[in-house]
Amino acid sequence: MLIRNARPWGAAAADVVIADGRISEIRPHDESAALLDGDVDGRGRLLLPSFSDVHVHLDSSRIGLPFREHTGAPGVWAMMMNDRRNWRNTDVPHADIVAGTLERMIARGTTRVRSYAQVDVDCRLEKFDSVVAAKERFADHADVQIMTFPQAGILREEGTVELLEESLKQGADVMGGIDPCMLDRDPVKHLDIVFGLAEKYQVEIDIHLHEPGELGVFSTDLVIERTRALGMQGKVTMSHAYDLGAVDEATSRRLIDTFAELDISMATVAPSTSDHLSLVQLTEAGVRVGLGEDGQRDYWSPYGNCDMLDRTWQLAFVNGFRRDDLVELALAVGTMGGASIMSHSSPRLTRVGDRPGVAVGDRADLLLVDGETPTSAVMDRGDDRTVIHDGRVVADGLRVVGF
């Protein structure tokens, strides 16, 4: 495949050759070069890495359904019970909602996805099965990792552990945990189960952490302790963790340095708080940081529209970024930052100026989008998009193709 007249990360117009699913050559744009069957006309658009959504709840989506009034009450347990009361009340099969959400994400430029799949005594493996079916349906269009996720906690309801283990037997890629202190109120037992199952089935771990201040730091230190003791460097992600910067500067610096030492990743959803750890400091320390949309118009929140370019704007906004290099850092986090969490073959970001993903030898997971510069693309979020996964076009004009 030849991608003719594209601007890698906003650089000069180039012709990009794709072979065997990777970028094999980048040469100055030749206006006389003809497009052959299967080639792509870049039309001067930006060429960026495709997006990586490493924190999304495909299983709780209401994308494609009528908008509804938000009925959730504050707190994880109250919100979870609201979801439990309502998620079956649709005329559309759950599996179709999940698949439709993933399709919309791919159409807008996301080709790497780490999705939560709720497992509890109410839904059992029904939500997990829907995410598995969507993953299989779009196997040629996106890489999808599935996290078995105890949204209702592990210890509060009898039978949860057995269901989580069954999902791991059926191929879950990641073992999830959530608020070890606040939800299950037994952080040692909660994390022993999470790390024990992950070790047994040789999968990675992702801890969903909403806990505030010192409590969040306490839970994080327990995660760090187990990561080091079990030799699970590079296999643990802290998701949300949006209050770890609220304690004091010395504690924040210690956590950042320890995350770097143990290769513990962070997944952010660009929360509306000023107490998260510094994105610049995390990057410069070499901590893998990825971005996700979280829920998408679901029973937890009306926010989310399957467009990671929108969420990249939000990441830049909540961090107060105005300089172009910092806005582009947000874009790098939303694309290759998450890719480095899902696969260590993708390089992590180590400085504000890193712009990986569109060089010779890189995997051809790419997005063509209209925009004068990468920063303007984040601000304007245009619709003229072509999405490439593993060297083939999988979406164009906000529609999935290639079935």
N, C-alpha and C positions, 0 to 999 in steps of 0.2 A: 504494500500500500504506500502511495505517496500522498502526504498531506501538503498540498501546494499553497504557498503564500500564507503562512501562519507566523505569529510572533511569540516565540517561547518566553514565557514570563515577561512579556512586553518588550523584548529585544527587537532587533531589526528583522524585517520579513525574511523568512527562510522556507526552504522546501525540506520536509522531514520524511525520511524513508523508514518504513516499518517492515521488519522481517522477523518471522518466527516469534511474534508477540512482543518484540522489543524494538526500541529505537536503534537503528543500525547506522544512520547517517543524518547529519544536519548540514545543509549547504546553503549558500546565499540564494535567495529567490531568483529563479529564472523565469521571466515573463513569457518566454517562448515555449516553456515546457508544457506539453499537452497532458490533459487529464485522461487517463485510461480507465477502463471499466474497473470499479472497485476503489479508485482513488477518491480523495476528499478535497474539495475546494475550500481552503481556509478563508478565502476572501478577506485577508488582512486581520482576521480575528486573533485574539489572544490564545495562546496554547498553554494550558496549565495542566498540572496533574489533576486527575479526577478526585472527587471528594471521598473522604473516609469518615463515615458516621460510626463512631465507636461507643456510643451510648444512646441507644434507641429502644423503645418498647413497642416493637411491631405488634405484639399480642394485645395491647390495650387501645389500639388506634380506632378512631371513628372517621378517618379520612374516607370521603365518598358518601358518608351518611349525612342526613340533615343536621344542621347546626342545632344544638340543644342548650338549654340553660344549665350553667354549672351548679351542681348540687352537692359538691364535696364539702366536708367540714375540715378545719385545720388539723394537721397531724397525720403521720403516716398511717396509723391504724384506722382512723376515721376515714381517710381518703381511700384506703384499701377496701374497707367495708362498703363504701359508696360504689366502688367499681364492682364489687362482688354482687351487690343488689341489682346492678343495671346491665352488665356486659352481655347478658344473653338476650336482652330485650330488643332485638333487631329483626327485620325481615330478611336480612342478608346473612348467609352463613358466615361464621367467624373466620373460616379459612379464606373466604373470598375477600373479606375486609383486609386481612393481613397481606394477602398477595397483591391486592390493589394498592396498598400503601407502599410496599416494596417497589412495585412497578413505577409509581409516581416518583419515588426517590431516584431510581435509575434514570428516568426520563430527564431529571433535572441535574444529573451529573454525578451521582454517588454510585461508585462501583465496588466499594468495600464497606461492609456493614457488620458491626457486632451488636446483635439484638438480644435483649433480655427475653426470656420465656418464663412466665410465672408458673410455678408449680406449687400447689397447696392442696388441702383436703377438699376444697370446693371445686376447683377446675380440674384437679388431678393432672393428667397429662394432655388435656384437651388443647390448651393454649400452646403448649410445647409442640404438639403435633401440627398445629396450624403453621407455626413458624418453620418447622421442618419441611412441610409441603411447599411453602413459598420459596424456601432455599432451593429445593429440588426443581421447582418450576423455572426459576431464573438462574439456574446453575451456569448457563453460558453467558449471562449478562452481568453477574456480580459475584464477588466472594462474600459469603455470609458465614459468620461464626455465631453459634447459638450458646447463650449462657443460661443454664438452669438456675432459676432465681426464686429464692424463698421470700417473696414480697410480704407474706404474712408472718415472717419469722420462721425459725426452725424449731423452737422449743414450745411454742404456745399451743400448738394443736397436734395431738397424737397422730402419727402416721406420716408426718411431713418428711422425715429423714428417709423413709423407705421409698417415697415417691421421687425424691431428689436422686437417690441412688439408681432407681430404675431409669430415669432420664439420662443419667451418665452411661448406663449400660447400653442405651439406645443411641448414643453418639453425641451427647452434648459436648461442646468444645471447651466450655469455661464453667467453673463452679462459682456461684455467686454467694455473697453474704450481705447482710444489711444491719446497720445500727446495732452492734452487739450489746451495747449497754442499754439504750433507750427502748428498744423493741423487745428483745428477749430477756433483758435484765440479768443475763449471765454471760458476760463476754468471753470468759475462758472456755466454757462449754460450747458456746456458739462457734468460736473460731477453731476450737479443736475439731469440731465436726467438719467445718468448711475445709480446713487444711488436710484433715484426714481423708476425706473423700477425694480431694484434688490429688493427693499423693497416691491413693489407691488406684485411681483411674488415669493418672498421668495427664492431667489437664491443668490449665492456668486458673487463676483466681481473680475475681473482680469484687471488691468490697464497696457497696453502696453506702456512703457515709453522709448522713444529714446532721450528725450530732454537733452541738455547739462547743466552741471554745476549748476549755481544759478537758471536757469530756471527750470531744473529738480527738484531741491529742492523745489522751489515755488509750482510746481504742486503736489509734494509729500506731502507738508504741507497741501494743500487743501484736499487731500485724507485723511490724518490723521485727520483733523478737522471734516470731515463728518463721518468717522469711529467712532470717539469718540461720536459725537453728536447723531448718530442714533443707538448707541449700537451694532455696527456690528463687534465687536471684534471676531477674528477667521474666518471672512468671506471675507477677502480682501487679494488679492495677487498683488504684484508689479512685473511685468515681465520686463526683460531686466534691466532697471534702472542702466545701466552700467557706468554712470558718477556721481553717487551720492557721490563717494569718491573723487571727483576732487576739491571740494571747500576748506575745511580745516578740520583738525582733529577733532575739537570740534563739527562741524556740523555732520560729519560722526558718531561720538560717540552718539550724540543726536538722530540721525535717528535710529541707531541700537537699542538703549535703548527704543525708542518709539515703534518701530516695535515689540519688545519683550513685552512691556507693553500691547499693543493693539492686540497682536497675529496677526500682519500683516505678511503674508508670502512673500517670494521672490522666483521667478523662473528665473534661469539664463540659458543662452545658451552657456556659456563659451566663451564670446566675446574676441576678440584680443585687449584688452585695459588693462591698468594698473590702471584705475581710478574707478574700481568697489569697492564696500564695501568689506572689508576683510571677506573671507569665514570662517576663524578661529574665528574671533570676532563675527560674526553672529551666528555661532554654539554655542560658549560658552555663548552667551547671551540668547540662547534658541529660536532664530528665526527659524521658519520652512523655510528651503531652499531646493528647488527641481531643477532638471536639465531637459533640453529638447533639442531637435535637431533643433527646429525652422522650417524653410523650408527645403525641401529635393529635391535637383536637380530641382528647380522650376524656375519661371520667375524672381525671386528675387535674386537667388544665385545658383551656381553650386555645392555648398557643401551639405552634408547630404546623408547618405546611409542607414538609418533605423537601424543603429547599435549603441545602447546606450553605448556599451563597448568602441567604438571609441570615442564617445562624452565624456565619463568619462576620457579617456586619455587626451583629449583636456582640460577638466576642470583642471586636475592636472597640465598640461603643462602651461596654461596661468596664473596659480597661482604660478608658480615657485616651485611646490612641488617636493622634491627629497626623503625626509625621507619616509619610508614605512608607518608610521602611518598617514602621511598627504595624501599620495596617496590613502590609504584605506579610509580616510575621504571623498575624492572625490567619491569613490565607494559607500560609505554609503549614500552620498547625491543623487547619481544617482539611488539608489534603494529605500531605506526607507525614505530618505528625501522627495522625491516627494510623496510617499505613505502617509506621514503625512499631506500633503497639501490636497490630495484628500479625506482622511478620518481621522478624529481626533481619531479614534480608534487605529491608528498606532502611536506609540510614536515618538515624535520629537527627534532629536539629540541635546544633551546638552554639549558634550565635544568631543574632538578629538578622544578619544578612544572608543566611542560608536560603537558597531557592532550589531545592532538589526536585527530581522527578521528571525532568524533560531534557536530560542529557543522553548522549550516545551510551547505549548499554542499559538504560533504564527500561523497566517494563512499560509497555504501551497501554497504560491506563490513563487516559487523557481526556481533557475537556477543552473544546473550542467554544469561546464565548465572546460576544461583542463587548468592546470597551477600549478606551484610549490607552489606559494603563491598568495594571492589576488593581491599584487603589480605586480607580474610577469604576472598574467592574464590580468591586465590593459595594461601592456607593450606589451604583445605578441598577445592578442586578438584572442585566438584560436577559431576553428570552431567546436570542439567536444562538442556540447551543447545539453542539454535536458531541456525543459521548462515545468514547472508544474504550473497550475493555479487551485486554489480551490481544490487541492488534486488530480488532474488528469493530465496526460501528454497531452499537447496541441501542442508540437513541438519537433522534434528530428532530429539531423543532418541538421539543418537549413531548415527544411520543416515542415509546419503545419500539424498536424494529428488530428484525432478524429471527422471528419465530418461524 
